[in-house]
């Protein structure tokens, strides 16, 4: 059985490659990342389901959907496919379970692109949820049925917009002629798959439409929210409420009269911080393509940065929302926190009784340090 492609060429330039260029480094790094991210993901699912308070009930379903797609993308990068890519060429080799099971590489790439598109739709969902909670906004989806149809159409497009390209048969022998000079030895593995030779119209149009749809919808809900919180006036809403709504512009928007602004943290961190882990490798791949730059160590580390998305996403979710932070504190400190809370309540009760005393002796207030 031939272990390499027939275009394999012996070369001395690969002898200078470091450990960071090898599959052993990338596979082990993927596995270590997966151990942490999967553990955090399971705990986050538990936190969202069990301790999300009633005041955030409108956010519970979008959070679960977003976290589910985030976990899927994380597992795709670290366990299922675990790709080793060869920028600037659009090629790679799977190191994960799907490759061992014999699933074609192009369908692994298809599912990876669908997962990224669906993550973009999750951003749209979170911003739409925030927009729908602003009382002054009249043009919004008011029923659950309309919302289901709207996002159902979006998800259908996510699964079909790239499908025509992957249904086409590709000549791998021809595509490999456009390979990079002196690639890593893994490039010549029979499992390595080349997606593009460059200049294809169908994937360019599909990716462009996907980006436009996600960006347009995200900006629409975001700018619509900003407009109503900063410019639109409504005589039925008091100045105090309008002021509080403006303060909640960066917060998860729920009924202002029912939520203390200190209890909720900005959803923008939940979106922007993990987004850095995805956009960073994409920008590097564009740079490598434009400059025909090849560095396998940088390629491996860029994919690891993308795989780190799961850890960033779950960490943001757990730390932004106070109920989840309280759950973490309770797990870490346990009974000590409960005892401190009971002591504080008992002290407050004693002071209150002393101040309400009707006797001749006045009980002075107890001084406490903050």
N, C-alpha and C positions, 0 to 999 in steps of 0.2 A: 504494500500500500504506500503510495506517494505521500510523504509528510509535508511537502511544500508545493507551491504552485510551480508550473513549468518555467515561469519567467524569473525564477530565483537566480541571483547572481552572487557569487562569492565576492566579498568585499572586506577590506581591512578597516573601513571607516566605522563599522559597528563595534569594533573591539574597544573603542574608547567610551562606550555608553556606560552610564552609571547604573546603580541598583534601582534608582528612581524611574528608569526607563523600562523596567521589566514587568512581566505579568505577575510575578510573585509579590512585588511591592504593591501593585495596584489591587490585586485580589485580597491580600491580607488587610490593606487599608480599608477596602470596601466592607469586609467582614467586621472589623472593629467598629466602624461607623454604624453598621447595621445593628450591632448589639446594643448600642446606646440609643439609637433612634427608635428602634422597635419597642424597647422598654418604655421610653418616654411617650410614644404614640399610644400604647395600650393604657398607660396611666391617664393620658389626656382624654381618651374616649370615656374612661370611668368618671373623670372629673366633670366633663360636660354633661353626661347623662345623670349623674347622681347629685351634684351640688349646684347646678345652675339655678339661681333663685327665680321666683315668679316674675320679678321686675325685668328680667332678661329673657323671658320666655319667647319673645319674637326673634331673638338671636340664636336660640338653641338649635333649630334645624339648619340654618345656614352655617353655623359653626361645625356641626356634625358632618355636613356635606363637604365643606372645605377641608376639614381634617381628614376625611376619608380619601379624597383625591390627593392630598398632600402625602398621606401614608403610602398610597399606591405608587406615586412618583418616586418616593424614597426607596421603596422595595424594588421598583424597576431598576433603579440606578445601582443598588447595592447587592441585591440578591437575585432577582429574576434574570435580568440581562447582564448587569455589571459590565458595561461596554468599555473596551479599550479602543480609543479613536486615534486616527492618524491625520490630524490637521496638518497642512491645509487641504488634503484630499478628503472627500466625503466618504470615508471608509472606516471600518472598525471590525473588531472581533469580539464576540460575546464570551465572557468569563463566568457567567452565572448558570443558574439552574436551567433556564430555557435552552441555552446552548447545549447543555448535557443531554437534554431530552430530545434534541434534534429539531426544535422549532426553527423554521427558516429565519435567517437574520433580518430579512427585509420586513417580516411581520413583527419582529421585535422592535424594529425602528418605527414601524407604523404605530404600534401601541405607545411607544415613548412619545411620539409627536402628539398623539391624541391626548395623552396624559398632561402634557404641557398646555395644550389648548384648553383643556377642561380646568386646569388650575387658573388660567386667565378668566374663564367664566365664573369661577368662584370669587374672584375679586369683584367682578360685576355684581354678583349676587349679594356680597357684603355691602357694597355701596348702594345698591337698590334697596336693601333692607333699611339702611340708615335713612335714605331719602323718603321712604314710605312712612317713617315715623315722625316726620316734621308736620305739625298740624296745619301750617299755612299753605302747604302744597296741595293743590287740588288735582293736578295732572299726575296721577300715579296709579299703580295697580292696587286696587282696593280689595280684591277678592283672591282667595287662595287658588281658585280654578284658573283665573287669568294668569296668575304667576306661574302655575304649573305648565300651562300651554306655552307661555313665553320662553321659559328656560328649557322646556322640552324641545322646542324648535332649535334653540341654540345648541343643545347637546347632539341632536341629529346632525346638524351641520359639522360639529366637531368630529363626528365619526365618519362622515362621508366626503368632506371637502378634500382630503388627501388621498382618498381611496383610488381614484382613477390612475394616479401615478404608480401606486403599488400593484395594481392589477396588470400593468404592462410587464412583459418579459424583458429581461436585460441580459445582454451578452457580457458576461464577466471578463472574458478574455479581451474583449475590445475595451471595456472600461478600465482595465488595469494598465492599459498603455498610457493613461494619463496620471500615472502614479508619481509620487514625490521621489526625488533622487535619494538613494541611500537610506531607505527607511529601516526601522527596527526589524529584527528577524521575524517577529510575530506577524508582520505584514504579509509574509509569504505562506502563512498557515492556510490550509484549505478552507477553514471556517471564516476567513476574512472576507468581508462582503463590501463591494464598492457600490454606493448608491448613485452617485452622479459623476459625470465627466466634466460638468460645467456648461452653462448656457442653456439648460433645459427650461422650456417655457412653462410646462404644466406645474411642476413643483413651485416655481417662482410665483405664478399666479395664485396657487392655493395658499402658500404661506402669506402672501401679501393680503389676500382677502381675510385670512384668519386674524392677522395683526390689526387690520382696519376695524374689523367687527369688535374685537375685544377693546381696543383703545377708544373707539367711538362710544360704545356703550358705557364704559367706565367714566369717560369724561362727561357724558351727558348726565348721569346720575350725580356725579361729584359736583359739577358746575351748577346743576339745577338746585342742589342742596345749598351751595354757597350763595347763590343768587337770592334764594328765599330767606336765608338767615341774615343777610347783610343789606339787601336792597328793597325787598318787597315789604310793604307796610300793610298792617291789618288792624282795623279799629277794634276788633273783637279781642285782641290780644294785648295785654298790659305791657308797659315798657319793661317792667321787671322780668316778665316771662320772655320777652324778645331778647333782653340782655343775656338771660341765662341760656337761651337757645344759641346765641352767638358763641358763648363760652363752650357750648357743647359741640361746636362745629368740628372739632378734632376728636370728639368722643363718639362712642356708639350712641346713636340717637334713639332715645325712647321718650316717653311722656315726661316732660320736664318737671311737672308738678309732683311726680312720684319718685324721682331719683335725685339723690345727692350727687353733685358733680364730682365729689371726692371718691365716690364709690366705683367710678367707671374710668377706664383709661383709654387712650386713643387707639382706634382700630388701625390708624395709618401705620403704626409701628408693626402691627401684625401683618400688614401687607408689604411694606417697603423693605423691612429687614430681610425676610426670606427671599424677596424678589432679587436682592443683590446677589444671592448665591446662584440664581439662574441667569441673570443678565451678564454677570462677569464672564463666565465661560463662553457665552454667545458672542460677546464683544471681542474676546480673544480669538475665537474662531474666524470672525470677520477680518480681524487684523492679520492673522496668519494667511488667510486666503488672498487678501489684497497684496501682501508683500511676499507671498510664496515662502513663508517662513516655517521651518520644521524644527521642532524641539520636542521629543517624546516625553521628556521629564515634565515640561510645561503642560503638555497635553494631558498627562496622567493627573497632575495636580489640579488642573482646571476641572476635570471630571469629578475629582474628589470634592472640590469646592461646591459643585452642583449637588453632589450626594449629601453634602452637609446641610442642604436645604431643610431636610426633615427635622434635624435637631434644632435649627433656628426657628422653624415654624412652631413646633410644639413648645419650645421654651417661651416664645413670645405669647402664645395663647395662655400658658399657665401663669405667667407673670403679669400680664396686662390686666386681667380681670381679678378683682379682689376676692370673690368666692373661691377661686382656684388657688390664689395665694394663701388664703386662710386654711384651706385643706392641706397645703404643703406644710404650713407652720404647725398645724395640729399633728401631722404625722411625725415631724421632726422633734417637736417639743413634748408632744403627748400630754400626760396628766399635769405636767408642771404648768402649762398654759391654762388648763382648766382651774387649777388651784389658785393661780394668780387672779383669774377672772372672778372666782367666788370670793376671794379675799377683798378685791376691789369693790364688789357689790355689797359685801357685808359692811365695809368701812363707810360707804356712801349711805347705807341704810342707818347706821348708828349715828352719823353726823346729822342726817335728816331728822331723826327722832330727838336728838339733843336740841336742835334749833326750834323744834315745835314744842319744847317743854314749857309748861305753864307755871312752873314753880318759881320761887323767888330767886333761885340761883340761875344766872344766865350761863349757858354752856358756850364757851368761846369756840369759834370755828377752828378746826385742825388745819394747820399749815402743811401743805405738801409741796414738794419740789417737782417740777416738770422736767 
